[in-house]
Amino acid sequence: MQAYTNPRRTPVFRLITIAAAGMSSFVIGLWGIRFGFGEQLGGMSAHVLGGIIASLCALAASLAPLSFFAGVDESATFVHNETQIDKLTGLHSRQAMIGRIASSAATTVQDGKPVFLIDIDIDRFKEINDAIGYTQGDELIRAFATRLRDHVPPGSEIGRIGAGEFAVLVPDGRATSIDRMVEKLIEKMVEPYRLTTHLQSVNLSVGMVAMPKDGRDPIVLLRRSNLALQNARASGIGNWSVFHPDMGHLAEYRQWIEAELHAAFQRGDFHLHYQPQHDLATGKILGYEALLRWRHPKRGVIPPSEFVPVAEETGMVVPIGDWVLRKACADLRTLPEDLSIAVNISPVQMMTKDFIQRVRAVVAESGINPSRLELEVTETAMMQDRERAAQVMRQLTDMGISVAVDDFGTGYSNLSYLIDFPFQKLKIDRSFVDRIDKDNGGAVVSTIVGLSRALGVRTIAEGVETEAQATLLRAAGCDVVQGYLYGRPGPLAVVGLTRDPAPAAAMVH
């Protein structure tokens, strides 16, 4: 980060200041000598000496205001730099962007040409910062800002309005073009960033408002663009959303979840349900996936898709994740030795510095064979800090714990990372299973299965709901399946009653 003094003085300013001060001191000295030595000095009469002193006084007086106004100008520049410019990136500060938004809102009212405010936020930047260190975090922000400058339309205004949050003003009245622009911008901005020590990937959430339709007040517009951003984040990775008035209700609901999470954890509102995983060739149950459930005493069941993102953003996912791991390992002790349990690991949880120590302590405390425990890690978690993720996965593997790549195929098009990470299973995302009998869905699944075989790992398909899907997965060579066709999630005491490949109706709870 660039260092600033208060105020910053240029060489010219310093010269003027020194000259004025020196001249003033010289004049004062001459007056002192005159009154000390009498009416004459060096043969000069009192009138001549007085004239010289008067001239020097006039010169000093002329330099003093020049010095003063130079100082005022320098101070004004300093204040502007401090308040209007983000020192880390050189972009507009939040305060400056508020002024730019207000000016744009006034202009668009007069000329009728829409202006779009785009709110771009790096997902989980705090966790990334904590994981890679603040020096590398600053480097990431600078690289992000540079790339943002390069890919926004000409004439756009860009500001940094939060730690990992940026605002862009785009003067464009064509809705179709702005749509394409946002999509292309997201595509460019999520490409990995080459930092000094490693290659860093990021995910983004983007919200957008249009002026004057969505308002004129800059604070209101920023709040609404952030509401759209939050809606995009809740919808999934890399999404963007346009503001709608109903989003205010969603924000209130999110705030309620955030306020209730800690109390729910203390009350014991969280429970684990388990969904069976079947060997596709034999129908035998191989194990279960532990799935977190929240039953609120007044509002009933809260879907994981609604509370897990909030838990990740607030950090509550760490204690909740620790409880899930501890509970799953304790439940695993009640199952036959040839069965395993899979536990989902949040990217936030995985990137904590003592994650491995906590896993090791839970395994030792439960007394289970580590080979019976499988941890599911998303591509997102793996790509936030590739080196850190690879190290964590190697340590888990060394402990005897199996690692599965969850939601495979949905996060990154560059599959080179698979070579760097030790894992034992690829989990085919349900979106591919849903389309397996449509378009090129079957070819995609076959490609994933072929890739897994080349890597020497097994495949598991989630979200299997029909016999047709199971048949196509079997033909593609998939190893393991789970889904409503084989059993809905339920309490372990219920799903553990049978290991037979019973019809779905027998496994519904």
N, C-alpha and C positions, 0 to 999 in steps of 0.2 A: 504494500500500500504506500502511495506517495505521501511523503511527510510535508506538512504545512506549518509555517511559523505564524505568529500572530502579532502584528501583521507581517506579511512578506515584503521586504524592502529590496528595491532594485539598486544597482550601483549608482545610477544617476541620483536617485533620491538620497542615498547615503552621502554622496558628494555634496549636494546642496545643503543638507543638514549640517554636515561638518563645517562647510564654508561659512554658513550663517552663524553657527555657534562660535567658530574661531574668530570671525570678524567682530562679533559682539565682545568677546573676551579681550581682543586687542584694543578696541575703543575704550573699554573700561580701564584697561591698563594704562593707556595714554592719559586719561583723565587723572588717574592716580599719580602718575609721574608729574603731570603739570602742577597739581596742587602740592606735591611733595617737594618739588625743586624750584618753584617760583614762577615768575612771569616769562622767563626765557628758558629754552631747551635746545641745546646744540646750536646756539646762535640765532634760532628762529624767534621772532617776536611772538608775543601772546596772540596777536591777531592772526598771524600765519598759522600758528599751531592750532588755534581755535577753528580756523577754516578747514584744516586737514581733518581734525576730529569730526567736524560737522559733516564733511563729505563721506567719511567712513561710516558715520552713523546712518546717513541716508542710504548707503550701499547695503549695510546690514539690515536696515528696515525693509529694503526692497527684496532681499533674499529671504527674509523670515516668512512673509506670506506665501512666497513661492514654495518654500519648504512645507508650510502648513497645508496648502492646497494639494501638493504632491502627496503628502501623507494621507489627506482625506481621500484622494483618488485611489491610492494603494489600499487603504482600509476598505473602501467600497468594493474594490475588486476582490479582496479577501472575503468579505461578507458574502458576495455573490457566489464565489467558489464554494464556500462552506455550506450555503443554504440551497443553491440551485443546481449544483453538480454533484453527482455521486462519485466520491473519490476513488472507489475501487474500479469502476468501469468507465468513468468519464461521461456517462449518460446523464440525462436529466434526473434530478432527485425526485422523491415523492412530492415534495412541496412544489417543485417546478412543474411536474406533470399535472398537478391540480390546476395550476394557472393555465397550462396549455389546453387542458380539457375545457375549462371555463371559456377561454378564448374561442376554441373550436365550436363550442355549443352556441355562442353568440353569433358567430359567423354563419353557421348552418341555418339558423333561424332567419337570417337576412337573405341569404342567397338560395335557400331551399335545397342545397346539395347535401346529402347525408354524409356523415363522418362516422366511422366505426372505431370503437374502443375495444381493443383485444387484450385480455388479461391472460398472461402466460405464467404458469407456476411449475417449478421443478418439483415433482412428487417426492415427498419425504427428504427434502434437502437437509433438514436438521440431522437425520440419521446418517445421511451420506457424509455430512460434515464431521460428525462424531467418529465415523468409521475411518475416513481417510485423513483426518487432521485438518485444522483450520487453514494451514498454508496451502495445502492441495485444494481445499474448498474454495479459497480465494482464487486460485488459478483456474478452477472450473468455472467460476462465475465470470471471470474476465474472458475466457474462451467462449463461453456462452454468449456474452454480450457482443463480442466481435462477430461471431457467426450470425447473430440476430441482425446486426447492422447490415451485413452482406446480403440478407435474404428478404428484407422487408421492401415494399414498393418505394420508389423514389418519392421524396416529400413527406415520408412518415416521420412522426415524432416518437422517440423511444425513451422510456424512463425505467429506472429500477425502483420499485415501490415496496419491496420487501426483501428478506434475506435471499430467497431464490425466486422472487416474483417480479415480473416485468410487465409494463403497460406499453401498448403500441397504438398510436392514433393514425388511422389510415383514411385519407380523404378519397373515398371511392364510393360512388353511388350505384354501382352495378352489383346486385346481390349474387349473381352467378359467378362473377369474377372474384368477389371476396370469398366465396365458398372455396373455390379452387385455390386461391392464395393461402388461406388458412391451412388447408390440407397439405399443400406443398411445403408450407413453412414448418408444420409439425414433422413431416417426413425428413426434412433437412436437420431440424434441431435435435432429433433423437438419435442421430448418428453418433457413434462413440467419439469421445473427446480424448485426444492424446495429451495427457499430462506428463509432468516430468518423470514420475515414478511408474505410471501405469496407464492403461486404457480404461477410461471411465464412461459407462453408459448411464443414461438418464431416461426417465419417463416424464411425460408432461400431461398437465390438464389445462384446458384452454376454455375461457368463457368470453362471450362477445355481447356488446350492446350497440345499438344504432342511435345516433343523435340526428334529429331531436325526438324521434319516436319514443325512446326509452327514458327521456328526461333531459334536463338542461343543467341541473346542479351537479358540479363535479364530484362531490362526496357521494351523492345518491347514485351517480353513474358508476363510480368505482365499486360501491356496495353491490349494485346489481350485476356488474360484470363478474364480481367474485361469487355471487350466487350462481351464476351460470357456470363458472369454473367448478364450484363444488358439485353441481349437478353432473357435470362431465366426469369428474373424478369418481363419483358414485356409480357411474355407468360403465366404467372399465378403463383399462390402460389406453392412453393415447387418444382419448375422445375429446371432442369439443362440443360446446353447447351454446345456443343463443338464448338470451334472457327471455323468460316468460313470467308474467305476474304470479303464477302459482308457485314459483320457486321460493317465494317468501315463506310459504307454509312448510316446504321441505327443509328450509334452513332452521325454522323453529323446531321441527321434529329432530333434526340432527343435533341441535343444542340440547334438546331433552335427553337424547341418547348419551351425549357426552356427560351430562350432569348425572345420569343414572348409572353409568357403567361401574364406577367405584362402589356405589352402594349395592348394586347387584352382585358384585364380586364378594363383598363382605357378607351379604345375606345368604349366599350360596345358591343364587338363581341359575347358575350354569350347570349343565349336565352334558354327559357324553352319550351319543347314540353311535351304534356301530353298523356298518354296512358290509355284508360278506363279499369276499373276493373269491371267484371260482376259477379253477383250472378249466380252460375251455375244452380241452380234449377229453378229460375224464369226468368233469362235473364236480369234482371234489372241492370242498371249501379249503382254501389255503390260509386264510386269515381274514381280518376285518380292518376296515378303515375307521378310525375314530373321528367323529364329526361333532363339533361343538354346537350346543343348543342353549338358547336363553329363553326361559319362561318367566315373564314378569308377573308379579302377583296381581296386577290390575289390568295390564294391557295384553296379557297372554304371551304367545310365542312371538319373539322378535327374530326375523330372518337374519342369518349370518351376513348376507349381502348388505344389510343395513347397519349392523353394528361393528363388524370386523374392520372396515375402513376407518371408522371413527376411533376404534381401539388402537389401530396402527398410528394414526395421526397424533393421538394424545399420549402414546407410550403405554397405555394400559394393556396392550397386547403382550407385553413382556411378562407381567405377573400372571395374566390369564393363560398365556402359553406355557409357563412353568407348571401351572396347575394341571393343564391338559396332559402334559407329558408325564407328570407324576401319577395322575389318575389312570391314564392308559397303561402305564407300566404295572401299577397295582392290579388292574383288571386282567392284565396278561397272565398274571400268576395263577388265575383261576381256570385258564384254558389249557387244553392238552398241549404237550411239549412240541408237537409238530405244527402248531398254529402260530401265526404272527399277528402283530398289530401295526398298522401304518398311522403315523401322526403327521399332520400338516405343520410346517414351520414357516412362520411369517418372515418376510425379508427383514423387518425391523428386529425381530427376535434373533435371527441368524447373525446379524451384523453387530450385536452387542459384544463387547470385548471378552466377557467371561462366559460366552455361550457354551463352549466345549466343557468348561469346568462344571457348569450346571448340569449338562447332560450326563457327564461322567458320575456326578454325585447322585442323580436320580436313578441311574442304572444300578449303581452300587447299593443304594438304599433299598431298592425293590428286590434285588437278588436275582433278576432275570438273566437269561442268556442273551447277551447283546445281539446275537444273530437273529433273534425273534422280533427285534424292533426295527421298523423301517421308518425313516424320516423323509417326507415328501417336501422337496424344495422347488419353488417355481423358477422359471427362467429369469424373472424379474430380480429375485434375490441373488441369483448367480451373476447377473450382469451389472449390478450396482457397483461392485468392486471385485473384478474377476480374480485378482490375486488373493484377496482375503477369502472369497468364496471357495476357491480351489483349495486353499489351505485348510479351511474348516471341513470340507468334504473329505479330504485326505485323512484328517484326524478322526473323523467319524468312521471311515472305512477301516482305519487301523484299529479302532476299538471293536470292530466286528459288526458294526451297525450298517444295515443296508441303506442306500440312498437312492431315491427315485426322483426323476425330473418330472414335476407335475405340470399339467396344462401345456404339454409339449406342442410346439408348432404355432402358438398364438402370440409369442412375444417378439421374436427376432428372426429375420430372414437369413442372417449369417450364421450358419451352423458350425463354423470352425471352432467355436468355443467347446463343442462336445469333446474334442480331442484333449483339452486341457483339464477336464473335470472327471474325477473318478466317481462313477455311479453304477448301479446294477440294474436299473429299470427305467424305461421310458413310458410315461403315462399319456396315452393318446387322449387329447381333449374331446369332451363330449360334442363340441361343435362339428368335428370331423365325423364322429359316429352318427350324428343326426343326418349328415349329408352323404353317408356311405353308399346309399342306393340312388343318389341323384348326381347329375352332372359328372364331375371328375372326382367325387368324394372317395369312391373305391380305389382309384389310382393313388390318391394322396395317402390313404391308410396303408396300402401295399408298399408305397415308398418308405413310409415311416418304419414299417415292419422290416423291410429290407435293410434300412439304415441301422436299426437296432441289432440285427444279426451280424452285420459287418463290424459293429462295435463290440459284439460279444455280450450284449445285454438283453434282458427280456422286455416284452411289451405288455402293458395292461391297458384295456380300453374301458373308459368310464361312461356312464350314461346309456348303457345298453337297455333298451326298453322293448324291443320286438324280436321275434324269432328270425325275421329277415336280416336284421342287423347282426345277430349272433352267427347266422349262417355265412354271411359275407366276411365277417371277422375271422371265422374259422378257415374259410378259403384263403384269406390273405396271410394266414399263419400267425395270428395273434395268440399270445400265450395265456393271458389272464383277462377276465372280464368282471365288471361289477355294474349294477344298475337295477332298476325296478323289475326287470325281467327275472332277476335272480334273488331279489330281496330288497325291501325298503330299509332305511336306517331305523334302528330301534334299540332299546336297552339291551345290554349284553346278556342279562339273565334270560332274555327271551330268544334272541337270535342264536345263542349258544346251545339251545336245546337240541338242535339237529345239525348234522353235517352232511345230510343227504342232499343231492341236487334236486330238491323238491320244487314243484311248480311255484310260480310267483305268489299265488294266493296263499300258500302255506307260510310264506315269509313276510307277509304284510302285517304291520302293527299299527 
